[in-house]
Amino acid sequence: MATKKKTSSSKSAKGSGATQFTAGEGQVSLKVSGVSGGVGAGGAALTTFFGRMSPDPAPGWNTLTIIGLPLNTRVITVWVTEWVAGNFSHAGAAWYSTDSVQLYNQGRNCRVRFYLNWGSRLPSGAMLIYGPG
């Protein structure tokens, strides 16, 4: 008779671990640096950020890894968009569909899975609103 392994329900969970990528899926990153603005809501400050991904995402599924968020970030919203020189967003002909946004590493990192409907690599950026929650 097989025995069932007991699982631990520790309050100091380590998270889901390393991201598993699908073969052929694009992998891009973005480092949050500095503060481009913030709004206060009842004592909890939210911060905004916009920056370019590197490398430019490929057509199809991509996973964006955002690094450099403050420790214990608990709230984040991410929009993926086209990027143009001068570090601006651009509403062009490409379509982006976001599938998943997940904070990990005690809120310091975020994983965003998105689909780019375009025929080639495209300069892209991400708009963030994040904070302590």
Solvent accessible surface area in square Angstrom, and as a share of the most:
residue,aa,sasa,rsa
1,M,236,1.06
2,A,99,0.77
3,T,128,0.75
4,K,193,0.82
5,K,177,0.75
6,K,189,0.80
7,T,119,0.69
8,S,100,0.65
9,S,110,0.71
10,S,64,0.41
11,K,207,0.88
12,S,84,0.54
13,A,88,0.68
14,K,196,0.83
15,G,59,0.57
16,S,94,0.61
17,G,48,0.46
18,A,87,0.67
19,T,36,0.21
20,Q,159,0.71
21,F,78,0.33
22,T,86,0.50
23,A,104,0.80
24,G,89,0.86
25,E,19,0.09
26,G,12,0.12
27,Q,97,0.43
28,V,6,0.04
29,S,48,0.31
30,L,8,0.04
31,K,126,0.53
32,V,9,0.05
33,S,75,0.48
34,G,60,0.58
35,V,114,0.65
36,S,81,0.53
37,G,28,0.27
38,G,55,0.53
39,V,87,0.50
40,G,69,0.66
41,A,64,0.49
42,G,93,0.90
43,G,83,0.80
44,A,35,0.28
45,A,61,0.48
46,L,45,0.22
47,T,24,0.14
48,T,46,0.27
49,F,24,0.10
50,F,38,0.16
51,G,6,0.06
52,R,96,0.35
53,M,2,0.01
54,S,71,0.46
55,P,76,0.48
56,D,32,0.17
57,P,0,0.00
58,A,22,0.17
59,P,59,0.37
60,G,16,0.15
61,W,96,0.34
62,N,0,0.00
63,T,3,0.02
64,L,0,0.00
65,T,33,0.19
66,I,0,0.00
67,I,69,0.35
68,G,39,0.38
69,L,6,0.03
70,P,74,0.46
71,L,98,0.49
72,N,74,0.38
73,T,3,0.01
74,R,139,0.51
75,V,64,0.37
76,I,27,0.14
77,T,57,0.33
78,V,11,0.06
79,W,117,0.41
80,V,16,0.09
81,T,19,0.11
82,E,19,0.09
83,W,46,0.16
84,V,58,0.33
85,A,85,0.66
86,G,56,0.53
87,N,73,0.37
88,F,131,0.55
89,S,55,0.35
90,H,80,0.36
91,A,105,0.81
92,G,38,0.36
93,A,73,0.57
94,A,13,0.10
95,W,183,0.64
96,Y,39,0.15
97,S,65,0.42
98,T,67,0.39
99,D,89,0.46
100,S,36,0.24
101,V,55,0.32
102,Q,86,0.38
103,L,52,0.26
104,Y,57,0.22
105,N,74,0.38
106,Q,111,0.49
107,G,3,0.03
108,R,89,0.33
109,N,24,0.12
110,C,0,0.00
111,R,32,0.12
112,V,0,0.00
113,R,70,0.26
114,F,0,0.00
115,Y,83,0.32
116,L,1,0.01
117,N,91,0.47
118,W,101,0.36
119,G,77,0.74
120,S,61,0.39
121,R,134,0.49
122,L,22,0.11
123,P,46,0.29
124,S,0,0.00
125,G,0,0.00
126,A,0,0.00
127,M,65,0.29
128,L,3,0.01
129,I,58,0.30
130,Y,8,0.03
131,G,7,0.07
132,P,76,0.48
133,G,71,0.68
